Every structure is written in structure tokens, then in C-alpha cells.
Amino acid sequence: MYYIEFDTSLMPSYQTDVIVVGSGIAGLFCAITLKSLKIEPVLITRGIGNTYYSQGGIAAVVSEEDSTLWHVSDTLRAGRNLGDVKNIDILTQEGPHRIVDLELLGVNFDKSKDGSFELTLEGGHSYKRVLKVKDFTGKAIYEALYKKAKELNINIIEGELLEILTEDNALIGCIIEQNDKRVFWASKFLVLATGGAASMYAHTSNPLKTRADVIGAALRRGFLIENPEFIQFHPTVFKGTNLLISEAVRGEGAILVNSKNERFINELEPRDVVARAIYKQMLSGQDVFLDMRNLKIDIKTRFPTIYNFLMDHGIDPYKDLVSVTPAAHYYIGGLRTDENGETTVNGVYAIGEVASTRIHGANRLASNSLLEGVVFGYRAAYSIALSKRSIRLLKAKNKKDDSNNIDCQQYFEKIKDYMWKYVGLERTEDGLNTALTFIKNVAKECMLAMPTKKNKIIFDVALSAYATIEGAIKRRESRGCHFRLDFPHEKDEYRYNTKVCIDTSLKSLI
Ligand SMILES: Cc1cc2nc3c(=O)[nH]c(=O)nc-3n(C[C@H](O)[C@H](O)[C@H](O)COP(=O)(O)OP(=O)(O)OC[C@H]3O[C@@H](n4cnc5c(N)ncnc54)[C@H](O)[C@@H]3O)c2cc1C
């Protein structure tokens, strides 16, 4: 189904070969690669997404003592054996090549005195294999790629994808809002590089531009979504903001205390263990703080991004405790793709966090996601260059029969609260069903509402939330970052990728 009203024969129309939506690492890298293949992409973006905020780094095998076999096995182990070996193999084999490309495109990763990459060790990796630019790797990558895209005269348009137009499960084009006008772009290919959906939770490390709406819009058009129940939570985000305070800070000796100034966990336990311990403290009415006051290192030079952000918010980490909460951080599932980024809809590709390449399995190995963006952004560009798909000059329209004067915006914070409370770090059948009933009611209200852009976004976020709830209900086990209090163990019978597709069942859903 479509949500907004449109008639492509009555609106401004453009035609192009490839539209890329999203200006994170995946979208920018794909657009630059397309350009190098003599294809002129049009890049549409509503602004800065997750890439810019990545602090840690990007994983790749670039040292002699390391091997891609180890990278494969670490990735599989972190993902609780749910990962797709073929795609993980591609990721690890092609990763180092894409690192060279990134350097050539202007990213200056930290180097040792002898010119070799300065690598760090992160949780779950058997070897030091994380390349970084101080604690602002994502910003450095984003700025270099954006600059290069501009230099190459790639047509970058500030705008928002509203509808993906398809017929018989094949792309026609899309409806974009740009300069406050709705336009129809007919295209041979559409590359979705729109980021994750972790922002549908009350506490999140994601910026608002990476909302969950594109997942919902794709669900309405019959795309297959995989593994939406796997949401990775980060243990320490500065409460009330999106600022992530990385493990490295705890690695340097920062401790976690509750309101009674008691330590309650070994801070260096795995992410999900620490996150759940903090969550339990919060449930019992305690606030949780990170105490960085006794660190032996100079916070200001070692963690400049964190230091400056805290100071801007009136917290001096040398003197003050930092209030923290776990937060939804990374959306593991997404639009199912093959090894070239092609989704289940002809002509549409998905790359980066919005895609499900099944690399991360049930839990993402740290710093594999930036790598996934470049490896599959590159492969999508080459796949498009090799494809013979031609444009389908078809018209499309949508008119709503009747609608009520409902403002769906009122549901946004509620969706986030329900997701946090019932579909968060600890899940139960009862809680998930409570969330499901609520989300179905929201979806029903949105269906009856005026087909405005704001209402559409809330509807699509609700559909995305629905997919996550549905996946979590189906998976009656605990695996990776999906934890069910009522089924606390892994079960062999659930060693599969969850699939959610709701186009045909949308009416019964609501
Ligand atoms: C705080 C933080 C720290 C992280 N640290 C690391 C790390 O150290 N290493 C690592 O590997 N990963 C890290 N990650 C994860 C990583 O940043 C992301 O997985 C990755 O950047 C996703 O890139 P992307 O290109 O897929 O999407 P994004 O960078 O999120 O970009 C999405 C783009 O899509 C656009 N968009 C979305 N919807 C629409 C729409 N409807 N219309 C138009 N445009 C739209 C947005 O405006 C944006 O430009 C971190 C994430 C966060 C939030």
C-alpha cells in the first residue's frame, strides 16, 4: 500500500538511472563508485546519519599476524552462529581493499611512526584490527567522502524519500519531497542507504535523521525484512542525549556506580551483560553513573569528542559523575539482500545498516558495520553497472477514500516508550503482546488519519516497530542481543533468520 496521496502524471517529474538515498558511509561510497564507473547517480539525503557519530573505528585485516579466517570466525562467534558465512567471507576478504580506497579518497587513518596502520583491539576481536581516526573515525570518513562526492560533481539533493513506487514487485521510481515540493523520480535503480532503526526506542545513540521510517515504507511495498528482533543495545549513553561513551572509557578504568555509590558489575563484562546490569539497577529505582574521575589518562586528549560534549552539557568528567543509561544502538536486521545488495524487489538495492546481509547474525562484532557499508556499497555499484535493467515508464497514483483529523505525532514518544519498556533489553511473551496490541492500535489510527508526511512517518515507524515485535515474539529463545526472560537459553531449532513481510497481511494486521 501507499500512504501519501499522489498522481505521477500531475506532479513535477524527473528521470535518471540511479537514485541513491542516504549520505552515510554506504550511500556516499556507492555514489562515488558509481561515478567512477561512468554512471551519474542522484544522491538524496535528509542530513547526517549514524556514520558521522561513529567513534570507535572500522575493522579490517591489514596486519601480517592477523588473518581473514580469524575475522570470519570472530564475526560468526559474536553473531551466535547465525551469520551468513558466504557474505562474511566477502566482507573480510574485500574489506582491506576498501580500506585502501578510503585512504585514496582522503581518509587519513591513524598511523604508527613506520607508516603502518595504528590498530586497536576491540571486544570480540582476536587480533588488533580496528583502524581509527582518534575518537572521531566516522566524522573523518563522512567528511572525506562528502568532499569527494562534491568534487566529483555528484548531484546531491537535500530531500526526503516518501514512497517507493513499484509494480509487480519491480521498481518504477520514488516520490521525494525536495524544496518543500513533492516530485516523482523515475529511475532504473534505487539504492536505499538510509541507516538503521534504533531510534524507535526511548533511549538511543542514533540521531533523529536515521528514523525507522524507510523500513516501514518498504514493508508497505512487500519487501522482505529479516531479523528485525536483533537490536544491539549499548551499555553507556550519556542520559538524555545521544552521546555514546565508548567501552574504551571503561577499558581505561572508569567504573559504574548506582545512586548509593555502590559498584554492581565488573565493567569489562560483555556489552549485553553490562547493559542488562545497568537496566536492572534502573528498574529497581537507582540512577547509574560512570565515574571517570580517577582515570590515569588525560580524558581531554584521549577522548576529545566525549570530553567536549560533556563540558558543553555542564559536566566536567574530571570532577563530576556522568549519568548514563543503556540505549538502542544498532539495527542488525533490515531489508533482505543478496551478496550484491539486491533486495527482494527488482531494481532496488539496500546497503549499510538498512540492509540485512546476515553478516552480524544475532549480534554485531564491534566495528564491522562501517566496513559492511563500504564493501556492499561498492558491490552494489558494480552490480548496477553490470545490470541490463531498463527504466519502466509507468504512471502511479494513490488517493485515500476518507480520513480523520488525527495528529499521529502524539504517538511517536509513546512508541519509543513501549519499545523501550516491552521490546528492549529484557523481553517476555506478555510484554511483547502488550506492545503488539498498542502498535496495532497506533497503526489503525494512522491508517484513518490524513495522509500527511508527518502522519506517514509515524505510521512507518509503527510498522517498523511491528516487525521487531513480531520477530521477537516468534523467537522463543535468547540469542545474541535478543534476550527473553521466559526463554533464557539458545535453542537449535531457532538457528534461522526471521522473516517478516506484511504487504498482503497489512489489512489483517490492523
Ligand atoms: C554513536 C554511534 C557510534 C558508532 N560507532 C561505530 C564504530 O565505531 N564502528 C562501526 O563500524 N560502527 C559504528 N556505529 C554504527 C555505524 O555508525 C552505522 O552502522 C553506519 O554508519 C551506518 O551507515 P549507513 O550509511 O548505513 O547509514 P547512516 O550513516 O545512518 O546514514 C543514513 C542516511 O540516510 C538518510 N535518510 C534516512 N532516511 C531517509 C529518507 N526517508 N529520505 C532521505 N534520506 C534519508 C539520512 O539522512 C542519512 O544521510 C556507530 C553508531 C552510532 C550511532
The ligand as an ORCA input file, in Angstrom:
! r2SCAN-3c Opt
* xyz 0 1
  C      27.132      6.711     18.266
  C      27.472      5.613     17.283
  C      28.752      5.061     17.275
  C      29.078      4.049     16.361
  N      30.362      3.574     16.317
  C      30.687      2.675     15.348
  C      32.033      2.254     15.179
  O      32.931      2.691     15.890
  N      32.309      1.361     14.194
  C      31.337      0.847     13.360
  O      31.649      0.034     12.472
  N      30.056      1.249     13.514
  C      29.707      2.152     14.456
  N      28.412      2.559     14.571
  C      27.421      2.054     13.601
  C      27.650      2.778     12.267
  O      27.827      4.137     12.515
  C      26.469      2.617     11.319
  O      26.066      1.278     11.243
  C      26.843      3.100      9.923
  O      27.408      4.375      9.994
  C      25.608      3.133      9.048
  O      25.932      3.782      7.851
  P      24.827      3.973      6.751
  O      25.497      4.612      5.601
  O      24.134      2.694      6.534
  O      23.731      4.946      7.411
  P      23.838      6.364      8.126
  O      25.211      6.835      8.285
  O      22.986      6.285      9.341
  O      23.156      7.325      7.073
  C      21.777      7.231      6.759
  C      21.438      8.310      5.770
  O      20.133      8.099      5.262
  C      19.424      9.331      5.274
  N      17.987      9.024      5.313
  C      17.330      8.188      6.148
  N      16.019      8.148      5.820
  C      15.851      8.976      4.769
  C      14.726      9.370      3.987
  N      13.492      8.904      4.224
  N      14.919     10.254      2.972
  C      16.168     10.758      2.712
  N      17.265     10.415      3.427
  C      17.108      9.540      4.437
  C      19.960     10.058      6.479
  O      19.700     11.433      6.406
  C      21.454      9.717      6.347
  O      22.062     10.577      5.418
  C      28.073      3.558     15.485
  C      26.785      4.101     15.513
  C      26.483      5.123     16.406
  C      25.101      5.708     16.402
*
